Structures are given as structure tokens and as C-alpha cells.
Amino acid sequence: MTHTISGQMLSESGNFAIVVARWNELVTGRLLSAAIDTFRRHGVAEDRITVIHVPGSFEIPLAAETAASSGKYVAVCCLGAVVQGETQHHDYINHAVAQGLMTAMQRTGVPIAFGILTCENLDQALNRAGGKAGNKGEEAALAAIEMTSLLTKIPGPTDG
């Protein structure tokens, strides 16, 4: 018989951190608003949410890992927007941020949700921050809630 394990989309306990980049604030502000609203709608009171502002997306992994390793948060939701310019700079930033967040999540065992937009232009970013393509801030908050619940249900090595 197949066993299925899945997380719930309601959080009744634990604190959440949101790490958000100030760079491209027109976009990241919308991601942040949607993430906070989503947390609230899914049972996370405002006093259980800490928002950590960093200069840009490149700084997100260090702040996320520091928050995750503090023992104060059940999950960290990361929000940023890297918009392609005339050079390949965005490729280096995107790769470094993704790798840094994955490494931090594996190292700490704390869910770290990836809400970093990687877009070709500002219009595309705005569409993913509440426009035609939804809001990645909402999606990242939902992922954080679901993963927090899911990890409590997966048997560990001592659970047999």
C-alpha cells in the first residue's frame, strides 16, 4: 500500500522570517505585501512574522541562513528581484543566490522558500509581483507554510 505524506496550508504555531531585498523595491515591496497577507490568511499572526531587509538579492542567502540557524524561525521566506541588464551580471547573481539558499536550507534543515524573481525586464517582474502572472511572494509564503508542516510528518531515522 502506498503512503502519502503532505503538508497543510495552515500554520498554528512557530515564527516565520521574511528576508526581502530593498533593490528593485517597486517589485519587492509588492512581493512582501503579498507574502505577509498570505501568512495572515493561513493562520500566521503578525507577531509571528519578522521582516529582515537586506540591500539586494545577493545578500539574501547570508541573512536567510543566519535567521534559519538562530532557532527562532520554523521557516524563512526569501523575496527579491533580479532584472536582466546589458551585461551578464544577473546570471552570476541568480546562480549565487539560488545555490546559497539551497546550501543554507540543507545545512540548517529549516525550509527556505525561494521567492526571487529572475526576469528579463521590469514589466516581466511586475507581472510576477501581482500582475498577470500572479505573485511570487504569495507562492513563497505558501511554500514556507507547507514545508514547515510537511517536515513534521516525515519519519526521522529514530522513528523506525
N, CA, C and O of each residue as an XYZ file, in Angstrom:
640
protein
N       0.841     -1.183      0.000
C       0.000      0.000      0.000
C       0.886      1.246      0.000
O       1.884      1.310      0.718
N       0.520      2.207     -0.791
C       1.270      3.456     -0.905
C       0.893      4.396      0.229
O      -0.284      4.556      0.555
N       1.909      5.018      0.827
C       1.681      6.029      1.865
C       1.933      7.400      1.261
O       2.879      7.591      0.497
N       1.092      8.336      1.605
C       1.249      9.698      1.116
C       1.456     10.632      2.300
O       0.730     10.580      3.293
N       2.447     11.473      2.172
C       2.702     12.496      3.189
C       2.608     13.846      2.496
O       3.246     14.076      1.469
N       1.811     14.726      3.064
C       1.708     16.071      2.507
C       1.531     17.075      3.639
O       1.083     16.737      4.734
N       1.894     18.309      3.345
C       1.805     19.365      4.343
C       0.471     20.075      4.293
O      -0.240     20.031      3.289
N       0.144     20.727      5.389
C      -1.077     21.520      5.470
C      -0.773     22.961      5.084
O       0.374     23.406      5.122
N      -1.809     23.664      4.718
C      -1.653     25.060      4.311
C      -2.147     25.997      5.407
O      -2.648     27.086      5.129
N      -1.999     25.555      6.663
C      -2.395     26.349      7.808
C      -1.305     26.225      8.854
O      -0.851     25.120      9.150
N      -0.885     27.334      9.410
C       0.152     27.317     10.433
C      -0.414     27.858     11.736
O      -0.861     29.003     11.814
N      -0.384     27.009     12.756
C      -0.929     27.418     14.048
C       0.153     27.756     15.061
O      -0.149     28.256     16.145
N       1.420     27.488     14.722
C       2.497     27.798     15.666
C       3.803     28.054     14.926
O       3.946     27.722     13.749
N       4.740     28.647     15.633
C       6.054     28.922     15.065
C       6.135     30.295     14.430
O       5.143     30.847     13.953
N       7.343     30.828     14.438
C       7.612     32.136     13.846
C       8.231     31.978     12.466
O       8.962     31.023     12.204
N       7.931     32.925     11.590
C       8.434     32.929     10.229
C       9.253     34.185      9.998
O       8.898     35.257     10.486
N      10.343     34.063      9.261
C      11.141     35.220      8.856
C      10.930     35.448      7.365
O      10.804     34.502      6.587
N      10.895     36.696      6.992
C      10.873     37.080      5.579
C      12.124     37.916      5.352
O      12.312     38.953      5.988
N      12.976     37.460      4.443
C      14.161     38.224      4.064
C      13.857     38.849      2.708
O      13.595     38.141      1.736
N      13.892     40.170      2.646
C      13.495     40.864      1.419
C      14.557     41.885      1.021
O      15.081     42.623      1.855
N      14.860     41.908     -0.280
C      15.842     42.854     -0.823
C      15.211     44.223     -1.034
O      14.068     44.325     -1.481
N      15.961     45.276     -0.710
C      15.496     46.633     -0.984
C      15.707     47.003     -2.457
O      14.970     47.829     -2.996
N      16.700     46.402     -3.108
C      16.956     46.683     -4.526
C      15.734     46.259     -5.333
O      15.185     45.180     -5.108
N      15.311     47.090     -6.260
C      14.084     46.877     -7.039
C      12.860     46.897     -6.125
O      11.964     46.062     -6.246
N      12.840     47.863     -5.212
C      11.793     47.939     -4.190
C      10.388     48.087     -4.766
O       9.416     47.683     -4.128
N      10.269     48.654     -5.952
C       8.956     48.731     -6.597
C       8.372     47.328     -6.743
O       7.165     47.132     -6.600
N       9.216     46.379     -7.020
C       8.797     44.982     -7.188
C       8.790     44.258     -5.841
O       7.804     43.608     -5.494
N       9.874     44.365     -5.085
C       9.982     43.590     -3.842
C       8.965     44.040     -2.791
O       8.553     43.240     -1.951
N       8.563     45.294     -2.828
C       7.519     45.765     -1.915
C       6.206     45.043     -2.160
O       5.482     44.724     -1.217
N       5.900     44.785     -3.417
C       4.679     44.046     -3.767
C       4.785     42.582     -3.362
O       3.808     41.981     -2.914
N       5.976     42.011     -3.522
C       6.189     40.627     -3.089
C       6.005     40.524     -1.575
O       5.368     39.594     -1.080
N       6.567     41.483     -0.853
C       6.479     41.484      0.602
C       5.036     41.612      1.079
O       4.608     40.871      1.963
N       4.294     42.534      0.509
C       2.885     42.709      0.897
C       2.088     41.432      0.691
O       1.289     41.038      1.541
N       2.315     40.795     -0.443
C       1.589     39.551     -0.736
C       1.992     38.433      0.217
O       1.146     37.651      0.649
N       3.278     38.351      0.548
C       3.738     37.305      1.469
C       3.121     37.499      2.849
O       2.622     36.542      3.442
N       3.148     38.721      3.367
C       2.575     38.986      4.687
C       1.085     38.674      4.692
O       0.584     38.040      5.620
N       0.374     39.118      3.656
C      -1.059     38.849      3.550
C      -1.330     37.348      3.501
O      -2.274     36.865      4.127
N      -0.517     36.622      2.770
C      -0.694     35.169      2.654
C      -0.445     34.484      3.995
O      -1.215     33.613      4.400
N       0.613     34.871      4.678
C       0.859     34.300      6.004
C      -0.353     34.534      6.906
O      -0.811     33.610      7.579
N      -0.871     35.755      6.923
C      -2.031     36.076      7.768
C      -3.232     35.202      7.419
O      -3.887     34.651      8.304
N      -3.516     35.079      6.114
C      -4.677     34.289      5.671
C      -4.539     32.806      5.997
O      -5.530     32.076      6.001
N      -3.321     32.362      6.269
C      -3.085     30.949      6.553
C      -2.684     30.709      8.003
O      -1.968     29.757      8.311
N      -3.152     31.583      8.889
C      -3.045     31.349     10.319
C      -1.836     31.915     11.034
O      -1.650     31.648     12.221
N      -1.009     32.687     10.350
C       0.195     33.233     10.982
C      -0.105     34.676     11.413
O      -0.263     35.567     10.577
N      -0.179     34.885     12.724
C      -0.429     36.226     13.249
C       0.778     37.116     12.965
O       1.903     36.633     12.838
N       0.527     38.427     12.868
C       1.603     39.373     12.556
C       2.757     39.319     13.531
O       3.905     39.534     13.140
N       2.475     39.036     14.800
C       3.549     38.991     15.793
C       4.420     37.740     15.660
O       5.395     37.581     16.395
N       4.072     36.856     14.727
C       4.885     35.667     14.428
C       5.701     35.852     13.148
O       6.342     34.912     12.677
N       5.677     37.066     12.584
C       6.399     37.361     11.341
C       7.461     38.414     11.619
O       7.173     39.467     12.188
N       8.690     38.119     11.214
C       9.779     39.090     11.298
C      10.256     39.383      9.884
O      10.575     38.462      9.132
N      10.306     40.659      9.517
C      10.785     41.060      8.197
C      12.212     41.573      8.340
O      12.492     42.462      9.144
N      13.101     40.999      7.549
C      14.518     41.361      7.554
C      14.844     41.974      6.197
O      14.770     41.293      5.174
N      15.202     43.251      6.181
C      15.534     43.946      4.931
C      17.036     43.849      4.680
O      17.842     44.097      5.577
N      17.403     43.486      3.453
C      18.808     43.443      3.043
C      18.972     44.340      1.818
O      17.989     44.648      1.144
N      20.209     44.765      1.521
C      20.410     45.694      0.394
C      19.927     45.150     -0.951
O      19.219     45.845     -1.679
N      20.303     43.916     -1.285
C      19.944     43.352     -2.584
C      19.818     41.842     -2.496
O      20.014     41.253     -1.433
N      19.492     41.225     -3.612
C      19.295     39.775     -3.634
C      20.558     39.004     -3.283
O      20.475     37.922     -2.702
N      21.721     39.538     -3.623
C      22.980     38.851     -3.339
C      23.172     38.644     -1.840
O      23.810     37.674     -1.431
N      22.636     39.533     -1.023
C      22.784     39.443      0.432
C      21.742     38.539      1.096
O      21.857     38.245      2.286
N      20.749     38.104      0.362
C      19.670     37.290      0.934
C      20.173     35.977      1.545
O      19.767     35.655      2.661
N      21.037     35.200      0.873
C      21.427     33.909      1.461
C      22.068     34.007      2.850
O      21.770     33.185      3.717
N      22.930     34.983      3.077
C      23.568     35.106      4.391
C      22.540     35.433      5.465
O      22.555     34.830      6.538
N      21.649     36.378      5.190
C      20.614     36.729      6.169
C      19.663     35.555      6.393
O      19.241     35.304      7.522
N      19.327     34.834      5.321
C      18.425     33.683      5.442
C      19.052     32.576      6.281
O      18.390     31.998      7.143
N      20.323     32.279      6.032
C      20.985     31.227      6.799
C      21.145     31.637      8.262
O      20.995     30.804      9.156
N      21.443     32.898      8.513
C      21.564     33.377      9.886
C      20.228     33.245     10.614
O      20.185     32.795     11.759
N      19.143     33.635      9.955
C      17.810     33.502     10.558
C      17.458     32.032     10.779
O      16.959     31.659     11.841
N      17.720     31.207      9.775
C      17.382     29.783      9.877
C      18.163     29.102     10.989
O      17.613     28.251     11.688
N      19.409     29.449     11.167
C      20.237     28.784     12.177
C      20.023     29.355     13.580
O      20.564     28.819     14.547
N      19.246     30.430     13.708
C      19.016     31.058     15.016
C      18.130     30.227     15.939
O      18.158     30.406     17.157
N      17.347     29.321     15.362
C      16.412     28.539     16.159
C      15.124     29.290     16.474
O      14.260     28.765     17.176
N      14.987     30.499     15.970
C      13.807     31.322     16.264
C      12.691     31.170     15.237
O      11.552     31.560     15.495
N      13.015     30.598     14.060
C      12.047     30.561     12.969
C      11.858     29.138     12.449
O      12.814     28.371     12.334
N      10.603     28.802     12.138
C      10.307     27.488     11.573
C      10.545     27.470     10.071
O      10.693     26.400      9.480
N      10.584     28.645      9.444
C      10.862     28.749      8.007
C      11.272     30.188      7.690
O      10.981     31.125      8.433
N      11.956     30.320      6.561
C      12.395     31.631      6.077
C      11.890     31.781      4.644
O      12.078     30.895      3.810
N      11.256     32.900      4.380
C      10.714     33.205      3.055
C      11.585     34.298      2.449
O      11.695     35.384      3.019
N      12.203     34.029      1.307
C      13.142     34.976      0.694
C      12.526     35.628     -0.539
O      11.983     34.952     -1.413
N      12.622     36.966     -0.591
C      11.999     37.729     -1.666
C      12.993     38.709     -2.274
O      13.654     39.463     -1.559
N      13.094     38.691     -3.595
C      13.988     39.597     -4.293
C      13.613     39.666     -5.759
O      12.745     38.929     -6.227
N      14.272     40.553     -6.474
C      14.026     40.695     -7.912
C      15.333     41.049     -8.604
O      15.910     42.109     -8.365
N      15.789     40.151     -9.460
C      16.991     40.384    -10.251
C      16.528     40.575    -11.694
O      16.030     39.645    -12.330
N      16.700     41.788    -12.192
C      16.254     42.120    -13.544
C      17.477     42.203    -14.452
O      18.467     42.859    -14.130
N      17.386     41.532    -15.582
C      18.497     41.480    -16.534
C      18.858     42.874    -17.029
O      17.987     43.674    -17.374
N      20.140     43.145    -17.057
C      20.631     44.411    -17.609
C      21.345     44.156    -18.916
O      21.045     43.188    -19.615
N      22.284     45.013    -19.248
C      23.006     44.893    -20.511
C      24.212     43.973    -20.427
O      24.842     43.683    -21.444
N      24.545     43.504    -19.208
C      25.681     42.591    -19.037
C      25.169     41.252    -18.512
O      23.962     41.048    -18.379
N      26.088     40.352    -18.218
C      25.717     39.039    -17.685
C      25.662     39.027    -16.150
O      25.541     37.966    -15.539
N      25.750     40.192    -15.545
C      25.755     40.320    -14.084
C      24.614     39.536    -13.435
O      24.812     38.866    -12.421
N      23.416     39.623    -14.027
C      22.246     38.961    -13.443
C      22.426     37.444    -13.361
O      21.962     36.817    -12.409
N      23.098     36.850    -14.353
C      23.332     35.405    -14.327
C      24.146     34.995    -13.112
O      23.836     33.997    -12.462
N      25.182     35.757    -12.804
C      26.033     35.459    -11.644
C      25.259     35.618    -10.345
O      25.387     34.794     -9.439
N      24.463     36.665    -10.249
C      23.668     36.908     -9.045
C      22.641     35.788     -8.874
O      22.531     35.212     -7.791
N      21.894     35.478     -9.923
C      20.856     34.450     -9.835
C      21.427     33.106     -9.389
O      20.875     32.455     -8.502
N      22.524     32.699     -9.999
C      23.130     31.418     -9.655
C      23.623     31.420     -8.208
O      23.389     30.465     -7.466
N      24.301     32.487     -7.813
C      24.845     32.565     -6.457
C      23.729     32.538     -5.409
O      23.853     31.859     -4.390
N      22.646     33.270     -5.654
C      21.542     33.320     -4.698
C      20.868     31.955     -4.596
O      20.630     31.467     -3.491
N      20.561     31.338     -5.723
C      19.906     30.030     -5.698
C      20.769     28.997     -4.981
O      20.274     28.251     -4.136
N      22.045     28.955     -5.313
C      22.954     27.999     -4.672
C      23.097     28.290     -3.184
O      23.103     27.372     -2.364
N      23.213     29.565     -2.840
C      23.351     29.946     -1.438
C      22.142     29.558     -0.610
O      22.288     29.079      0.514
N      20.956     29.756     -1.149
C      19.746     29.402     -0.410
C      19.587     27.894     -0.276
O      19.178     27.406      0.777
N      19.903     27.158     -1.325
C      19.817     25.698     -1.248
C      20.805     25.162     -0.210
O      20.458     24.295      0.592
N      22.027     25.678     -0.228
C      23.041     25.252      0.738
C      22.600     25.587      2.160
O      22.748     24.762      3.062
N      22.064     26.776      2.368
C      21.604     27.192      3.695
C      20.472     26.294      4.183
O      20.437     25.923      5.356
N      19.559     25.947      3.302
C      18.445     25.092      3.679
C      18.939     23.706      4.064
O      18.505     23.145      5.070
N      19.839     23.157      3.269
C      20.372     21.825      3.573
C      21.207     21.837      4.849
O      21.158     20.885      5.628
N      21.959     22.889      5.067
C      22.827     22.987      6.245
C      22.020     23.135      7.536
O      22.373     22.551      8.561
N      20.936     23.916      7.487
C      20.172     24.196      8.706
C      18.996     23.255      8.922
O      18.548     23.076     10.054
N      18.488     22.648      7.848
C      17.303     21.810      7.967
C      16.020     22.614      8.110
O      14.962     22.054      8.400
N      16.107     23.910      7.912
C      14.944     24.798      8.011
C      14.484     25.147      6.596
O      15.307     25.511      5.755
N      13.178     25.041      6.320
C      12.698     25.410      4.993
C      13.018     26.866      4.655
O      12.777     27.771      5.455
N      13.559     27.072      3.466
C      13.849     28.415      2.964
C      13.173     28.529      1.601
O      13.590     27.896      0.631
N      12.132     29.341      1.544
C      11.334     29.467      0.321
C      11.981     30.453     -0.642
O      12.452     31.516     -0.238
N      12.000     30.088     -1.918
C      12.650     30.869     -2.968
C      11.625     31.749     -3.672
O      10.885     31.284     -4.539
N      11.589     33.009     -3.296
C      10.698     33.971     -3.938
C      11.512     35.056     -4.624
O      11.205     36.243     -4.512
N      12.555     34.635     -5.336
C      13.438     35.567     -6.030
C      13.042     35.576     -7.507
O      13.127     34.551     -8.183
N      12.617     36.720     -7.995
C      12.271     36.829     -9.407
C      13.544     36.977    -10.230
O      14.453     37.718     -9.856
N      13.600     36.274    -11.340
C      14.728     36.368    -12.273
C      14.123     36.710    -13.637
O      13.713     35.821    -14.384
N      14.072     37.991    -13.948
C      13.308     38.453    -15.100
C      14.176     39.183    -16.118
O      15.253     39.689    -15.803
N      13.676     39.220    -17.339
C      14.367     39.900    -18.428
C      14.193     41.413    -18.375
O      15.059     42.160    -18.832
N      13.052     41.870    -17.804
C      12.791     43.304    -17.758
C      11.840     43.632    -16.607
O      11.287     42.735    -15.971
N      11.657     44.923    -16.348
C      10.835     45.367    -15.232
C       9.369     44.976    -15.416
O       8.710     44.605    -14.444
N       8.849     45.050    -16.631
C       7.455     44.663    -16.877
C       7.214     43.215    -16.491
O       6.204     42.889    -15.866
N       8.139     42.353    -16.864
C       8.032     40.937    -16.517
C       8.046     40.760    -14.995
O       7.283     39.961    -14.452
N       8.911     41.503    -14.317
C       8.993     41.423    -12.855
C       7.684     41.889    -12.216
O       7.179     41.242    -11.298
N       7.137     42.997    -12.691
C       5.882     43.499    -12.139
C       4.726     42.535    -12.381
O       3.829     42.414    -11.546
N       4.746     41.851    -13.519
C       3.718     40.846    -13.798
C       3.788     39.673    -12.828
O       2.772     39.038    -12.543
N       4.974     39.385    -12.326
C       5.145     38.276    -11.376
C       5.037     38.740     -9.927
O       5.145     37.939     -8.999
N       4.824     40.033     -9.745
C       4.681     40.602     -8.404
C       3.284     41.200     -8.248
O       3.117     42.295     -7.712
N       2.294     40.464     -8.725
C       0.915     40.901     -8.572
C       0.216     41.248     -9.863
O      -0.947     41.653     -9.845
N       0.897     41.100    -10.983
C       0.288     41.378    -12.286
C      -0.340     40.127    -12.878
O      -0.908     39.301    -12.163
N      -0.232     40.004    -14.168
C      -0.861     38.906    -14.911
C      -0.394     37.520    -14.487
O      -1.149     36.554    -14.597
N       0.816     37.412    -14.013
C       1.390     36.094    -13.690
C       1.301     35.750    -12.204
O       2.035     34.881    -11.734
N       0.421     36.410    -11.462
C       0.276     36.126    -10.040
C       1.306     36.866     -9.207
O       1.839     37.895     -9.625
N       1.582     36.329     -8.018
C       2.544     36.980     -7.135
C       3.442     35.930     -6.495
O       2.987     35.077     -5.733
N       4.714     36.013     -6.819
C       5.699     35.054     -6.311
C       5.864     35.166     -4.792
O       6.264     34.197     -4.147
N       5.562     36.331     -4.213
C       5.600     36.481     -2.761
C       4.583     35.582     -2.081
O       4.870     34.960     -1.057
N       3.394     35.520     -2.659
C       2.349     34.627     -2.151
C       2.795     33.175     -2.277
O       2.654     32.393     -1.336
N       3.334     32.816     -3.439
C       3.773     31.437     -3.660
C       4.866     31.034     -2.682
O       4.853     29.912     -2.174
N       5.808     31.924     -2.410
C       6.899     31.611     -1.488
C       6.379     31.444     -0.063
O       6.828     30.549      0.653
N       5.449     32.285      0.355
C       4.868     32.154      1.697
C       4.128     30.831      1.834
O       4.245     30.154      2.856
N       3.372     30.462      0.816
C       2.665     29.177      0.842
C       3.640     28.005      0.917
O       3.399     27.040      1.641
N       4.732     28.088      0.176
C       5.744     27.024      0.204
C       6.351     26.908      1.600
O       6.579     25.800      2.087
N       6.614     28.042      2.242
C       7.180     28.022      3.594
C       6.221     27.355      4.575
O       6.639     26.533      5.390
N       4.956     27.699      4.502
C       3.948     27.111      5.392
C       3.830     25.611      5.149
O       3.833     24.823      6.095
N       3.726     25.222      3.891
C       3.550     23.808      3.563
C       4.765     22.969      3.967
O       4.609     21.880      4.520
N       5.966     23.469      3.695
C       7.173     22.716      4.047
C       7.336     22.577      5.558
O       7.792     21.540      6.041
N       6.969     23.606      6.300
C       7.042     23.541      7.758
C       6.156     22.419      8.278
O       6.564     21.644      9.143
N       4.960     22.337      7.754
C       4.025     21.280      8.141
C       4.515     19.911      7.676
O       4.478     18.941      8.432
N       4.966     19.843      6.446
C       5.409     18.582      5.861
C       6.552     17.941      6.638
O       6.540     16.736      6.888
N       7.531     18.743      7.016
C       8.704     18.192      7.703
C       8.365     17.568      9.050
O       9.086     16.687      9.517
N       7.286     18.009      9.679
C       6.877     17.407     10.958
C       6.269     16.025     10.757
O       6.130     15.265     11.716
N       5.908     15.694      9.532
C       5.236     14.429      9.241
C       6.135     13.350      8.653
O       5.753     12.181      8.600
N       7.329     13.740      8.211
C       8.258     12.763      7.625
C       8.997     12.064      8.746
O       9.632     12.717      9.574
N       8.920     10.726      8.784
C       9.595      9.995      9.852
C      11.112     10.215      9.806
O      11.713     10.182      8.732
N      11.716     10.435     10.952
C      13.167     10.594     11.055
C      13.834      9.256     11.262
O      13.158      8.230     11.337
N      15.167      9.252     11.356
C      15.916      7.993     11.484
C      15.587      7.209     12.751
O      15.769      5.992     12.777
N      15.112      7.869     13.795
C      14.792      7.156     15.035
C      13.331      6.773     15.112
O      12.911      6.166     16.096
N      12.534      7.113     14.090
C      11.104      6.801     14.103
C      10.797      5.408     13.548
O       9.642      4.983     13.545
N      11.805      4.711     13.087
C      11.644      3.347     12.593
C      11.091      3.302     11.274
O      10.896      2.219     10.722
